[in-house]
Amino acid sequence: MVDLSVNLNGLQLKNPVMTASGTFGYGYEYDDFIDVSSLGGIIVKGTTLAPREGNAYPRLAETPQGMINAVGLQNKGVDYFCKNIYPKLTKYTTNVLVNVSGSTIDDYVECASRINELDAIPAIELNISCPNVKHGGMAFGTNPVATEEIVSAIRKVYHKHLMVKLTPNVTSIVDIAKAAEAGGADSVSLINTLLGMAIDAERRRPVISTITGGMSGAAVKPIALRMVWQVSHAVKIPVVGLGGIMNATDAVEFLIAGASAVEVGTANFIDPTITVKIVDGIRDYLERHNMNSVSELIDSLQTE
Amino acid sequence: MLKRFTTDFTVVAAEMIDCEYVLLTLKHPEQLPEINAGQFVEVKLPDSATSFLRRPISIHDVNRDNQTLQLLIRVVGNGTKLLSLLTIGDKLNLVYPLGNGFSLDKAGNRPLLVGGGVGVAPMLYLGKRLVEMGAQPEFLFGARNKSGLLRLAEFEKIAKVNITTEDGSVGTKGFVTNHSAIESNIANYSSLLVCGPMPMMKAVAAKAKAAGVRCEVSLENKMACGIGVCLCCVTETKEGHKCVCSQGPVFEINELKW
């Protein structure tokens, strides 16, 4: 019997498979398809202090082996979340993380401190990497000084596990990861979507309303894998890898590259049962390679 | 909301219609679950370098005795092209049944089912369900020309079919809103249930509103997940953005900002 559990700097996961924010709703949308509690964790939709209507339609472009979205953090705000959604999440016997976003440091701090009050939420994923909002979001995550500043501010009010989600749309993601670590992050997750664009040639118009948007899906995996490998060798805190994970082999590659856990995102849209298949596939891989635990797999890349 | 599934169906019939449409008959390995008229499926495409996401396709018909459902698909791009190449025996994975469907309980005794182009697709199962409930539905279909009128013989088995074509090759010349059913007799209907191109649905909705007849429309926005999590397919409603996939695809027109 292989041990799939992972200790993510104090956050205990029963297996290394979590779901990426914005691709899994609040979890219960998947209750018809899988036992959500069997996953290592779920990260629910990006939550902001005030309600947000998000961007105008159209918000989606399909690309070769991927997609571009520009949802723009549509959500009903943290008060609605605490009152109406949180009570539906306490039934899950897995880690439920809230992805926290905002426009100003004060917004982020207020939102995080509200989430800090919720007993059944053991961690937040701080989203300083959303490419689809005009203010805040990715602006914090593209500058090491701003990253350290916002992470430190959240650290003062948030007393549980603080995961910081990084954007790939930077010159050096390692510098941003180090800044998050210096600010007091317990872990980092990467990558958020890559800034992309799609054009309808016949109409000579952008496909999505915001012109540019965040690209995800199988096509981004090589970039994500490279960044996870670089960051995991540059910081001491654990790295959660995501970006284009479509199957168990992809997930195993991220673990080998140095990720301590993974998030599955866009693949949920194509197969709503993919997360449990990935858990099973990782178990099969470990058995096939005579490994007793996931920890043997993490950072096991052989370069000689 | 009805329970949703992900299931591998087997293609038991695949018929091209006029090189532009394909009618797929798909067999469930066991008994079909409950399905509402106006619900849709998300079809996983055969492996492809260019098409990545599932395709939302409305449910054309359901046959419980044969354990089959039918999809009537217009071939418009790479994804639907792949679906048109399926042959008998192929497997097709569906996530279904999705969305809300039409409100059968509010349709009344004499609903008019209005379809434009491939928008007639959900009207067959809808018509059958209404007849089962004791209602007396009528169809009103619009197409560019005679060959754009799909599955006419099947519809005629259920109820009266009124027709308009843009070129006048059959039925009344013009759009569905030029037909006497809407132009002069709209108040005789208990409700209008509409699926078709956006300009047509908006024109019908305007007539319904003016006449004070209840009207539901089935929207089709670009979507990824089909289950209300990606938030890509939103439409503007009086209560803010709503997902066409999970809070629609059918909306009562007064919910919309039309």
Interface residues (C-beta under 8 A of the other chain):
Chain A: G22 T23 F24 G25 E29 Y30 D32 F33 K45 E53 G54 Y57 P58 R59 L60 E62 T63 P64 Q65 G66 M67 N69 V71 Q74 G217 A218 T266 N268 F269 I270 D271 P272 T273
Chain B: K3 R4 F5 T6 K44 A49 T50 S51 F52 L53 R54 V95 N221 K222 M223 A224 C225 G226 I227 G228 V229 C230 L231 C232 C233 V234 T235 E236 G240 H241 S246
